[in-house]
Amino acid sequence: MIPNTQTFLWIPALACGLVAGLVSRASAQSRVTYQEQVLPLVETHCSKCHNPDKKKGDLDLTSYGGVMKGGGSGPVVQSGSPDSSKLLRVIQHLEDPTMPPNKPPIPEKEIEVFRRWIVDGLLETTASKAVAAVKPAVDLTLKVSTDGKPEGAPAMPSGLPLTPVLQTAVPGAVLSVAASPWAPVAALTGQKQVLLYNSATLERVGVLAFTNGQPQVARFSRSGGVLLAAGGRGGKSGRVALWEVATGKPLALIGEEYDSVLGADVSPDQSRVALGGPGRLLKIYSTSTGELEQKIKKHTDWVTAVAFSPNGQLLASADRNGAVHVWDPENGQEIFALAGHPASVHALSWRGDSKVLASAGEDGTVKTWELEGGKLVKSWVAHEGGTLGVAFSHEGLIATCGRNGKVRTWDADGGKKKTMELGNELPLSVAFSHDGVRVLAGMFSGKVFVWTAADGKRVGELDSNPPVAGGRVAASR
């Protein structure tokens, strides 16, 4: 029996129970503090090298003041931002010098204590006040060309960590697969991480830790230089993380949601992030300040998909009731309400010229809309039982996947071109490679298949759950 979409949307919501040991003790309190939860871990793992007598890297971790002072290379923790905190990154072995040196990473449940301490505001004791979070100060804004292609060579990952954050006994569903628009780079959501692969060679080229729960969405910026991942902890929190594709450098952590983010995108000029989820709100944030610019209360059910037009002038959002809306991202004003899907819309994709939007729904149809007048162009049943993913190629071809266990390509008029060799799998997301030569799809089983678009022949598979160093396997949660 093919599982319902709402089930796999809530996989992260069920994944994050209480963690044993120290995390359980920390969860019993309202917030994690340095003195009660963090210091015991420092004394166990860090004090040999980072104490008042031997401050390796000019860093003393055995006192609260020492941690807050930082080391010779600057601050090591940033309130509210685990991705920007060097201390967390080095104990996760995501950045050199790794801690503890020449040993495996400390247990994940203990890493979680450090992460929660940072998120909770770097409290010294239970009586302390949280340290004010530092807002992002990075300006990611780009001048957008007509086709969005950047000047010079497109961004390719180089020197990124290749070791997965964790491996689970049972792979999780690959909820999102994305491809760079200009380079052979594919991103897929994994267990608390995003994995990057070369879509031509199928070799792993990077691993990025998503420290904010489970990623639901992966998207490349229009330039291909920034990668977005969004998700969270169901019923608790949601965030959008941005990284520099070439270096893996964290750029921003956006949003303060109270539930997992289900749909998100970054504007072509990289100045804004739009997101939505179970809260039924569409929100638009500034990437340079992290401030909320627009809060739109139009949707009547979960926001399931969000997509900026390639020219950045329009923003589309869809929900579980089948509604599709098109907005002016500058002022949050509605431009079109595109009615036609009687049930949940799972995916949105813009044609490269920003004139046509495709929507994929639980009714099984793919619908294309022209955005000069907001009129329906074509509607066809792509997958009996529900269409779960849709993507345009640069050339205007369309790839889809659905509940009937098929991945298909179509011409602009909805004429069927190829049905991919798949087997007994449920595909959840689909993408074209940068050159349109290949089609990639992520499966409920955790597999990611790659085909040649021209003939529908499978050419390989990407691993969403590769082994970690030392063969450490975490329980699937």
N, C-alpha and C positions, 0 to 999 in steps of 0.2 A: 504493500500500500504506500502510495506516495504521500509524504507528510505534508500537512498544510503549511502555507507560507508563514502564518503567524507563529507557528512553532519554531521555525528556524530563525525568525527575527528575534525571538526571545532566548536563543541559546545563551548569549552573554548574561541575560538576566538570571539564569539558573546556575551560572558557572562559578559564581564567586561566593560560596558560603564562608563560614568562619574558618580560619586557618588555625592549625594546632599550635600548641606551645605558646610562645611569646605573643603571637598575634591574637590568640584567644584571650590572653590576659589583657592586651591592649584594647580589644574590642569591648571588653566589659566596662571600660571607662569611656568618657565622652571624647577625649583626645589623647594622642600619644605625646609624652613629654621626654625631654632629654634625660633627666635624672632617673626616671623610673623604668623606661624601656630602652632608650638608646645607649646610655652609658654602659650597662652590663654587656651589650654587644661590642661596644668599643673596647672594653677591657678584655674581652675574649679574643677579638680578631685584630685589633688595630694598635693597642697600647704599646706593643713591643717596639714599634717604629715611630709612633706619633705621640710622644709624651714630653713633659717639660725638659727632660734631660737629653732626649734624643729626638729632636724635631726634624724628622726626615721631610725634605721639601719645605722646611720652615713651618710645619703644620703640627699643632698639638690638638689632638682629638679628645684628650682625657678631661677637659673642662669645657663648660658651655661657652665661656669667653673665648677659648682657643678655637673652637669650631667656628664661632661667629666671626672671628678675626680672619680666618682663612690662612692660606700659605703663601709661599713666595710667588706663586703664579696668580694670586688673587683669591676672591671668595670661592668657597667650595659648596655652599648651599644658598639657594635662593627661595625665599618663602613663597609657598604656593605653586612652585614650578619645578617638579621633579626632573623633567626633561632638561632643564637648564642648570641643574645642580651637579657639579663635577663629582661630588662625593658619591652620589647615587650611581653615576655612570661608571666610575672606576670600580665600585664593588660589584656591579653587574658585568664587569669585563667588557664594556662597550667603548672604553677609552683608556689609553695608556697614561700613566703607569697603572696597571691593574692592581687591585687590592683584594685579598692579601697576595703579595707577589709570589709567583712560581707555584701557585696552588689553585685548585678549582674555586669558582665563586662560592661565597657563603650560601647557606640554604635559602631558597626562595622565600620561605616564611619570615626569615630574618631581614632579607632585603625589603620585604613589604613593610616591616616596622620603620625602617629608615624612610621609605617613601611616604608612609602615612604621617610621620613626624614633619616632613617637609610640607606636605599638603595642608596639615593642620595649623601651620603657622610658626614652626620652630619654637614651640613652648619649652621653657626651661623646667618649670614645675606646673602642677595643676593650678596654682594660684597666679601664674604668669599671664600676661596678655600676649596675644599672637602678634608676631612681627608682620607689619604691613607687607602685602605682596607687591612685588615690583612688576609694573605693567611692561609689556613688550616695548622695546625702543628701537626695533629694527624696521627700516623702511624697505619694503619689498617691491615698491611700485615700479612698473616697467612701462615704457612707451610701447603700445601695441601696434604692430605692423598690420597690413591688410590681411595677411594669411596667418599671422601669429608666429611665424617662424623667426627664431632669434638670429641675430647677427653672429657670425662665426660658427664654430662647431657646436652641434646640439649637446646638451649635458649628458654625460655618461658617468656612472658611478666608478670611483677609483679609490682604492684603499679603504673601503668600508669594511666593518666587521663581517665575517662570513659565518661565525659560529652562532647557531640559533640560541634564542633566549631560553627556550625549553623545548622538550619533546614530550608529547603526551602518548599514553598507551593506545588511545584511540584518536585518530585525527579528527579535528573539528571541521565543520562545513566551511567551505571557501565561499564566503558571502559576497566577496567583491574581487574582480580582476580588472586591472587597468593597464593601459599601454601608453607610453610616451608618444606624443604626436609626431616627434621628429627623430627619435633615436630608437635602436633596438633594445628597449628596456621595458620589462613588464613588472608590475607590482601585484602581489596577491596577499590577502589577509590570512594570517595564521593565528596561532594561539599566543595572544599577548604580544604579537610582533607583526611586522610587514616584511615580506621576503621579496627581494629584487632579483630578477633573472634577465639574462641576455636572451631576447626573444628569437635571435637568429641561431645562436649556439646552444641555447637551453642551459647554459651554465649559471650557477648562482653567483651574483655579483655584489650582494649586500644583504644585511639583516638590520632592521631598525626596530628597536624595542618600543612597543606601545605600552607605556606604564600606567595608562589610565583605564584599564579593564580590557575588554575584548574589542578589537576593531571590527566595525561593520562595513565601512566604506573606504575605498582607496581611489584617489583621483590624482592625475597629473595636472599641473597648471598648463595653460595654453602654450607657454614657451617651452614646456618640458623641463624647466629648471627647478621646479618646486614640486614636492610630493605631499599630498594631503592624506591623512588617515583620520577617521572619525569613529567614535563608538563610545564605550563606557561600561558602567556597571548598572544593569537593569534596575530601575526603581531607586537608584542612589545617585548616580552622577554621569555626566557626559561631557566629552571634550573633543576638540579638533586639534590635531598636531600637524605642524608643517616642518618639513626638512628640506635642506638643499640637496638636490639629487646627486650632484657631482661628489660631494664630500660627506654626506650623511649628517651634516651639522644641523642641530635643532634650531629652528628659526622662530617659532612662536607656538604658544599653547592658548587656544581660543575657546571662550565659552565657559559658563559655569552652570551647566544644566543639572537638573535633578533626576534625569533619566538618560538612558543611552541615546546617543545621536544616531538616527537611522538614515538620514540623507544630508549630504554636505557637498560644497564645491567652493573653489577659490576663483575669484574673478580673473579675467585674462590679464589685467594689469597688476594683479596680485595685491591690490589695495584692500580687498574685502574678502571675507569668508561668509557664506550663507549656510545655515544649518536648520534642521528640523527634526522632530521626533514625536514621541507619545504625548508631549505637552500640547500638540496641535498648533504650535506657534512657528512661524517662519521668522528667523532672526538673522540680521545682517550685522557683522562686526567689522571694525577696522583692524587690519593686520598690524598697522604701525603702533597703535595705542592699546589694542585689545578692548576698546570701548564698544558698547552696543550702540549701533546707529539707528536700526529700525527693528521694531517688534510688530509683526503683522498677525492679526487675529482673525483671519478669514476662514481657515480650514476648520472643518467640523469633526475631523478624526485625525489619527496619527499622520504626521507628515512623513511620507515614505521615500520621496525622491526630490532632489534639488539639483538644478543645473543652470549655470550662466551660459548665455549665448556666446559664441566664439568672438563676436565683436564687443562684448561686454555691455551692450545697451539694454539687454533684456535678461530677466531671471525667471525661470520656470520652477514651479513646485507642484507636487502631486500628493494625494492622500489616500487613505484606506477606504474612503467613501467613493472613490472614482473621480474626484474633482481634480482638474488641472488648471492652474492659474498662471498667468504671465504678468510680471511686475516690472516697473521701472526701479532698478536698484538704487538710483540716486535719491529718490524720495519715498519709496515704498508704495507708490500709487499703482492700483491694478489697471492693467491695460486690456487684458482679455481673460474671460472665464471660458475654458474650453470644455464643454459638456459633451459626453458621449460614452464614457466608460461607466457601466452600471455597477462595477465592483472595483476593488482595490487596484490602484495603479502602482506597479512595482519599479518601473524604470523609465527614465527620460534620456533622450539623446538629441543633440542639435546637429543639423547638417553644417558643413564647414562654412557656408556662406551666411549663416544665421537667418536664413529665410524660411527654413522648414524645421519643425520640431516633431520628433517621433515619441510616442508614448506606448508602453506595453502594459497590458492589464490582465487581471484575473479572469476576465471574460474570454480570454484566449486571443484577443485581437491585438494587432499593432495598428495604430492610427497615426497618420501624418497630417500636420497642420501647417498651413501657410500663415506667416506672421505679419503680413501686410494688412490683412483684414481679419485674421483670427478664424479662418474658415477651415473645415475639414477637407483634406485633399483626397486621401485614400484610407480605407479601413478593410482589413482582411484578417481572417482567422489564421494565425501563424502557428499556434500550438493548442490543440484541444485540451481543455482542462485548465489552461492558464498560461500566459506568456510572462516569464519572469525576468528576462533581460533583453535589452535592445541597444545596438551601437551602430553608428555611421562610420564608414571609412572616408578617407579624404576624397575618394572618387564618387561618393554618394551611394555606394552599396550599403545594404543593411544586414546585420547579423542579429539573430534572435536565439533565445533558448526558452524551454518551457517544460511544463509538467508532464507532457507526453514523452519525456526522455529524449528529446531531439534538439540538436543545434542546427540551424539552417541559415542560409544566405538568400537575399532577395535583391531584385533590382528596385529602382526608385518607385516603380508602379506596383510593387507588391508581387511581381512575378518570381516564382521560386526558381532559384539557381542550383544550390547544392544542399544536400542533407548529409551531415558529417557522420562518420563512423563513430559510434558511441558505446554501445553495449547497454547493460542494465544499470544505468546511472541517472541521477536527477541533476541536471545542470541548473545553477542558480544565477550565474552572471556570465557575460560574454564581452569580448573586445576584439577589435582588429589590431594587428601590429601596425607600427608607424607607417609602413609602406603598403599596407593592405594585402600583403602576400599571405599572411597567416591569420588564423582565427584561434583565439584562446577562450577557454571556458572553465569556470570553477564549479566543482561538484559538491553535492551534499555529503558525499563520502569522504571529502578531503582531497580528492584527486584534482589535478588541473591538466586538461588535455590540450594539445596543440595540433592544428590541422593546416594543410595547405588550402587556401581559399579556392583556388582554381579547380581542384579536383576532389576536394573533401576527404583526402587521405590523411590519416593521422601520422604525424612525424615525430611525436614524442610526448613526454609528460613532465610536468614540473612538480617538485616535491613541496607540499605545504607543511610537512611535519618531519623535516630532516633530523637526523640524530645530533645531539650535542656532544661536546668533548667529554670523554669518559663514559659515554653511554648512559648519562643520567636521564631517567624517564620520570616525568611527573604524572600524577593521576589526572585523568581528564575530569575537569570540573565545570 
